[in-house]
Amino acid sequence: MSKTTKTTVLRSALLAGMASLLFSCAEKKKKEYASTAEIPATREMIAELTSPPYVPTPVGKRKAKKLIVDMEILEQEGEMTNGVRYIYWTFGGTVPGSFIRTRVGDEVEFHLKNHPDNKLPHNIDLHAVTGPGGGAESSFVAPGREKVFSFKTLNPGLYVYHCATAPVGMHIANGMYGLILVEPEGGLPPVDKEYYIMQGDFYTKGANGERGLQPFDMQKAVDERADYVVFNGKMGALTGDNALTANVGETIRLFVGNGGPNLVSSFHVIGEIFDKVYVEGGDMVNKNVQTTLIPAGGAAIVEFKVDVPGTFILVDHSIFRAFNKGALGMLKVEGEENKSIYSGELEEGIYLPEGPGIQTMPSTDEVKESDIPAKSMAEKMEFGKATYMQTCFACHQGEGQGIAEAFPPLAKSDYLNADVERAIDIVLYGLTGEITVNGKKYNSVMTSQSLSDEEVANVMTYIYNSWGNSKKDVTPAMVKSRRN
Amino acid sequence: MGPSLKIAFIFLCSFIVGTASAQRNEMAVVKGGTYIPLYGVDSTAVTVKSFKMDVYPVTNSDYLRFVEEHPQWQRSKIIRLFSDGNYLVNWEGDTSFGDVLQPNAPITNISWFAAKNYCECLGKRLPTVDEWEYAAMADQTMADARTKESYNQQILDWYEAPKTFKNKIGSTFKNYWGIYDLHGLVWEWTIDFNSVLISGESRKDVDKDSNLFCGSAAVGASDLMNYAAFMRYALRGSLKASYSMRNLGFRCVEPLNKMNENSSR
C-alpha cells in the first residue's frame, strides 16, 4: 500500500472516531433500518487491500462508508513450483487477488484498471454484488483502460469474486479470483490471528512438475483433470518459510475461498478441530467440525483455538490433491506443550492402512526422460530440490529431518551415507522392513518411485549435498547401472 | 459525405499514393471463399470475396510519414473525439517516435478513426472482421488450419508472450497467402470490430436472441474449443473506436477489383 493511501485510511479512521465521540449521546439510541439498503454511507474511505495470506484490519464498529476499491489487473509470469513457470492473470498481482474487507451498508466504488501491457480485456463479478453479472456487465475493461462502478453491500458474508470474460473458465483457471468480506453490523467477534487462503485448480500442457513455461491446457480443464490443486496460487505458498504462524492459546480465523474453476474442496486442518464454521461463508454457524466442504466459487470462515504447539497441515482432504498436486499448507504454532491434551511420547508402531502390498506404484515400461537436463551442479541442486519437494518432502520433511518413529531422517544419516548404491536402489525399487538409522529403528514402507534416471540423480545429489551429508555427486549413469 | 466533400477528400489523400514506399504497397492476394466463423452477425457460413491484404502491419516509420503528411493526425492535433488520451502516448513527440520504439515495429496506440483514415489515404480500407479472420485462419501451408492443434497452440503461445508489440514486423511467419504477423505481434483493428457483440457480461451472451450465439447450432463443440478466437472476439468487444491500445495495431486491405466493389455499392 502506498503511503498516501495509508494516511488517508488513518485520517478517515480518526475522523470517524472523533465523530463517534462527539455524537456519542445521540448514538445511544441505536438506529434500526428496515433493510441494509437504507443504511446511509456517508464519508469516503480508501479500502485497504492486502495480498494473501494477509487480511485487512477488521471493520469492527465503524459506520457504513463510501469505500473506494482500487484494483489493478496484471497478466504476469510466476512460478507454480520450482522450475515450473506459468502466466497468471491476477487481480492486484497475486493469486488469489487482493482481499477486500467491507461492512454491510457500505457503498463500494470499484475502480478496475487493466494494465496497458496486458493482452486481454477483463471484468469482475463479485458475488457480494446485487446486480447484473455481479458487476461484470459494467466493468468489462480493455487493456490500458479503467472502469468504475459502485454497489451497496446488502448481505453480510464472505464472497468470492472472479473474472467473467469469455472464455470465462480460462480467466478463472489462470488465477483471476479472490475474496470480499462483508462484515455484519458491529463486526465479527475479535480473534487473535486472521488469514486468507484460497484454493484453485490449474491445468498445464505438461504433467505435474514438468519444468519450463507451461501453457494452459483447455482440454484438461474441460475434462477437469487438474495438474495442480494449490492454496494461494502455487505449491509451497503456505509451507516452510511461508507457513502461517500462531502461538499456543490464540484463536485463529481463516477466510477460506475456493476459486475453482472446477474442483470443490474438502478443507481440513490436520490435528485441529474447527470450533466454529460459518458454513459457506454465511450466517449459519456449525460447531466442532473436522472437514468443511467449500464449493467452487464459494467460501467458508473457520475458527479454532490452537491449544498445543506443532506444525498443523492444511489440506484438501481429497488427499491425493494434497500430497500429489500441491493442496498443502502449514500452520506453525509455537508455545508451551500441554501434555494433558497431547503427548507424542506414547506412540507405538505405525499404522499402515493400505498394507505394504498395495502401496507399490504402477510401473511403466518407459520413464520419460526430462526435457531439460541439468547442466551444472547448481542446476542439479535446483532440479533435485524440485523433485524432493514433490516426491520426498511429505515423509522426509523440509530439512530432511524425517518424522520421529515413522520416517527416517535423511539429514546426517549414517544409513544413507554408508552406501550410495543401496540408496539408489531404495529410490528405484522401494524398501520395506526394519532398518536402523542413526541408532533408531524404523519399520515402514517406502514405495518405489517412478522417476527418470536424471531425476533420481538430481534428487539424490540434492539430498547428499544438503543437511550435513557426504556431498556425493550422483550421476544419471550411476542410476542407470542400478536398473535391471 | 456529400459528393463534393468526397472529391476533396480523395484529392487530399491521393498525392501520397504516388510517393508511398514499396513496403507500404506490398500486398498479397487472398482468394475468396466460404467459411464458418466462430460466430458472426449472420450465424452460418460467410462468403468472403477475394481481396488484397497488406503483407505486414503498418509500422512506426510508416505511420510517422503519415502524420508528417497529415498533421491533423499528430498527437497534439488530433480531434479529441477521435482518440482517447492514449493516442501515440509512447511516442516522443508529434513527429518522432523516439529511440525506444523500433522503426520496423508495428504502430500501436492508434484509434480506429486514425487507422481507418490512414488506409483511406492510401486508397485502401481496414479489413472486415470476416476478411481478417478468413486470412488469419491460414498457417504456413493451409488456407484453413483451424483444426490443427499445433496451429492453435502457436497462436495461444503468443497470447501468453508479453510485450510482443516491441518486435519487428516479419518476425513471425509467412502464411499460406504470403502474409506475415497476423498472429504473434499485435491485435489488429477491423472496420466492423464491434459488429459481433461480446458484452461486458460474457455469460449472458448465450441468450438465444442475442446475435452472438444465434448460430450455436452451426457452431460445433470443436469450434467452442477454439478459445484463441474467443479471446480475439472478446478483445474486439471491449473496444470503442476512440480507444488506443499498446497491443493493438492495424493493416489495410483493398478489394481485388476496385471497380466491381464500387459499382456494387
Boltz contact constraints between the chains, C-beta under 6 A:
constraints:
  - contact:
      token1: [A, 87]
      token2: [B, 160]
      max_distance: 6.0
  - contact:
      token1: [A, 116]
      token2: [B, 246]
      max_distance: 6.0
  - contact:
      token1: [A, 119]
      token2: [B, 159]
      max_distance: 6.0
  - contact:
      token1: [A, 119]
      token2: [B, 247]
      max_distance: 6.0
  - contact:
      token1: [A, 121]
      token2: [B, 234]
      max_distance: 6.0
  - contact:
      token1: [A, 121]
      token2: [B, 235]
      max_distance: 6.0
  - contact:
      token1: [A, 121]
      token2: [B, 238]
      max_distance: 6.0
  - contact:
      token1: [A, 123]
      token2: [B, 200]
      max_distance: 6.0
  - contact:
      token1: [A, 133]
      token2: [B, 201]
      max_distance: 6.0
  - contact:
      token1: [A, 136]
      token2: [B, 200]
      max_distance: 6.0
  - contact:
      token1: [A, 136]
      token2: [B, 201]
      max_distance: 6.0
  - contact:
      token1: [A, 137]
      token2: [B, 200]
      max_distance: 6.0
  - contact:
      token1: [A, 137]
      token2: [B, 201]
      max_distance: 6.0
  - contact:
      token1: [A, 140]
      token2: [B, 200]
      max_distance: 6.0
  - contact:
      token1: [A, 140]
      token2: [B, 238]
      max_distance: 6.0
  - contact:
      token1: [A, 142]
      token2: [B, 238]
      max_distance: 6.0
  - contact:
      token1: [A, 142]
      token2: [B, 239]
      max_distance: 6.0
  - contact:
      token1: [A, 142]
      token2: [B, 243]
      max_distance: 6.0
  - contact:
      token1: [A, 143]
      token2: [B, 245]
      max_distance: 6.0
  - contact:
      token1: [A, 144]
      token2: [B, 86]
      max_distance: 6.0
  - contact:
      token1: [A, 144]
      token2: [B, 245]
      max_distance: 6.0
  - contact:
      token1: [A, 144]
      token2: [B, 246]
      max_distance: 6.0
  - contact:
      token1: [A, 164]
      token2: [B, 202]
      max_distance: 6.0
  - contact:
      token1: [A, 164]
      token2: [B, 203]
      max_distance: 6.0
  - contact:
      token1: [A, 165]
      token2: [B, 202]
      max_distance: 6.0
  - contact:
      token1: [A, 165]
      token2: [B, 234]
      max_distance: 6.0
  - contact:
      token1: [A, 166]
      token2: [B, 198]
      max_distance: 6.0
  - contact:
      token1: [A, 166]
      token2: [B, 202]
      max_distance: 6.0
  - contact:
      token1: [A, 166]
      token2: [B, 230]
      max_distance: 6.0
  - contact:
      token1: [A, 166]
      token2: [B, 234]
      max_distance: 6.0
  - contact:
      token1: [A, 167]
      token2: [B, 227]
      max_distance: 6.0
  - contact:
      token1: [A, 167]
      token2: [B, 230]
      max_distance: 6.0
  - contact:
      token1: [A, 168]
      token2: [B, 202]
      max_distance: 6.0
  - contact:
      token1: [A, 170]
      token2: [B, 227]
      max_distance: 6.0
  - contact:
      token1: [A, 218]
      token2: [B, 227]
      max_distance: 6.0
